[in-house]
Amino acid sequence: MSPTNPMDIRQPRTKLQELGIVLVTGVTGQLGYDLIKLLSKDYQIIPASRVNFDITNPKMTMDFIEDAEPDVIIHAAAFTDVDACESQQDKAFAVNGLGARNVAIAAREVDAKLFYISTDYVFDGAKTEPYREYDHPNPQTIYGKSKLMGQEFVGEQLSRFFIIRIAWLYGQNGHNFVKTMLNLAREKEEIKVVDDQRGSPTWTMDIARQIRKLLSTEAYGTYHCTSQGSCTWYEFALEIFKYAGYEAEVDPNGSAYLVPKTQDLRTKNQDLTPGTQNLRPITVKPVTSEEFPRPAKRPTNSVLENYMLQLQHLDTMLPWKESLGKFMRSIDSQQSTVSSQQPKGWNHGQDRQT
Ligand SMILES: NC(=O)c1ccc[n+]([C@@H]2O[C@H](COP(=O)([O-])OP(=O)(O)OC[C@H]3O[C@@H](n4cnc5c(N)ncnc54)[C@H](OP(=O)(O)O)[C@@H]3O)[C@@H](O)[C@H]2O)c1
């Protein structure tokens, strides 16, 4: 592609961007969005979405990546609707398996390092302790199997790669559990939340920061990258409501009765958190996974230990409650003019990989 072509996706490098060109796939998604936001301060970024190339098309993928000549590729694109993967198996393996292979072959061709974003769903969830990187994968869902297939393709094609396993994501862009809870609080008087699955809620911006730390290293390998500590979905929901401006009273059966803090008790920040205007009292009930059947069975234990990051003194991940607070405040400051209207991008909807 000629440098004089206005459609050229590469711009001249500035001094700040001398570190390299980073191509990110899946930029319309939760993680891709924050990767772009963070890394564009230090790197020349090439954001790639389905509009630029479909990862299931080997030629489109190769042509785009060859033109871009990135030093690093962060492959965050995936078919992440875990339940839909059960009924659309071919699509799951084409996007998550073969798509990763296509990106890996193109990375090899241009000699780029590759970050492949993987998942806790490669494990079966039966272990009682947190999973470490060396634990044997045993995916129980089509989504998990297809992501594991992607991991294997990356390992077959490349020597300079990072596999980053993450879990229980939330971020500013896209559907996730935090947004779903806040929307339900405005629509329902009673919310039932699963209390027998454990994981580590993780903010996409924290993952982006951790990837930035690894980006310039040669510390290749498989990493677990989640927030410190763990909780159940029910405990996660209560913490979200706390930051949203509720006070909770939990009865002996575990049901939580939540009432909005009075105006003068609530901090300015909490008042403005999107979706938390005009709060009403709600009850949050803990339920079992059996009471909440879904097409794809979720792992009981999704807790990942960032063991390989810790061994190399590279772990920058924060305790999950601290990050959740930061996320809620960051949303708040971006939406400081919010009214009781639902802001753009704050959609009601099911979270994806949860
Ligand atoms: N969400 C979680 O809780 C979670 C947990 C563990 C691991 N992960 C992994 O983390 C990564 C990021 O997840 P996320 O939640 O940010 O994903 P997301 O919000 O669902 O976004 C997925 C992205 O992939 C793109 N995409 C899908 N099919 C594509 C195709 N055929 N060609 C090109 N692009 C395609 C989507 O583009 P369109 O907008 O055009 O559809 C979108 O930009 C994924 O690899 C996922 O497997 C997620």
The ligand as an ORCA input file, in Angstrom:
! r2SCAN-3c Opt
* xyz 0 1
  N     -16.178    -11.394     28.031
  C     -15.601    -12.194     28.934
  O     -16.032    -12.299     30.092
  C     -14.376    -12.977     28.532
  C     -13.829    -13.868     29.456
  C     -12.702    -14.630     29.093
  C     -12.111    -14.444     27.853
  N     -12.673    -13.576     26.965
  C     -11.987    -13.409     25.665
  O     -11.534    -12.056     25.623
  C     -11.569    -11.561     24.283
  C     -12.331    -10.248     24.256
  O     -13.656    -10.465     24.759
  P     -14.745     -9.292     24.715
  O     -15.727     -9.551     25.812
  O     -14.050     -7.982     24.599
  O     -15.450     -9.644     23.329
  P     -16.715     -8.937     22.658
  O     -17.054     -7.692     23.392
  O     -17.775     -9.960     22.441
  O     -16.120     -8.514     21.227
  C     -15.757     -9.485     20.296
  C     -15.101     -8.808     19.126
  O     -14.747     -9.798     18.156
  C     -15.177     -9.332     16.883
  N     -15.436    -10.446     15.974
  C     -16.303    -11.479     16.154
  N     -16.280    -12.272     15.080
  C     -15.373    -11.749     14.212
  C     -14.909    -12.131     12.925
  N     -15.368    -13.237     12.296
  N     -13.969    -11.365     12.319
  C     -13.493    -10.245     12.923
  N     -13.901     -9.825     14.141
  C     -14.831    -10.579     14.780
  C     -16.439     -8.567     17.183
  O     -16.744     -7.750     16.091
  P     -18.289     -7.290     15.785
  O     -18.533     -6.143     16.718
  O     -18.264     -6.927     14.363
  O     -19.149     -8.501     16.088
  C     -15.998     -7.800     18.424
  O     -15.209     -6.677     18.071
  C     -12.173    -12.685     23.444
  O     -11.126    -13.399     22.841
  C     -12.882    -13.578     24.455
  O     -12.914    -14.920     24.019
  C     -13.772    -12.838     27.272
*
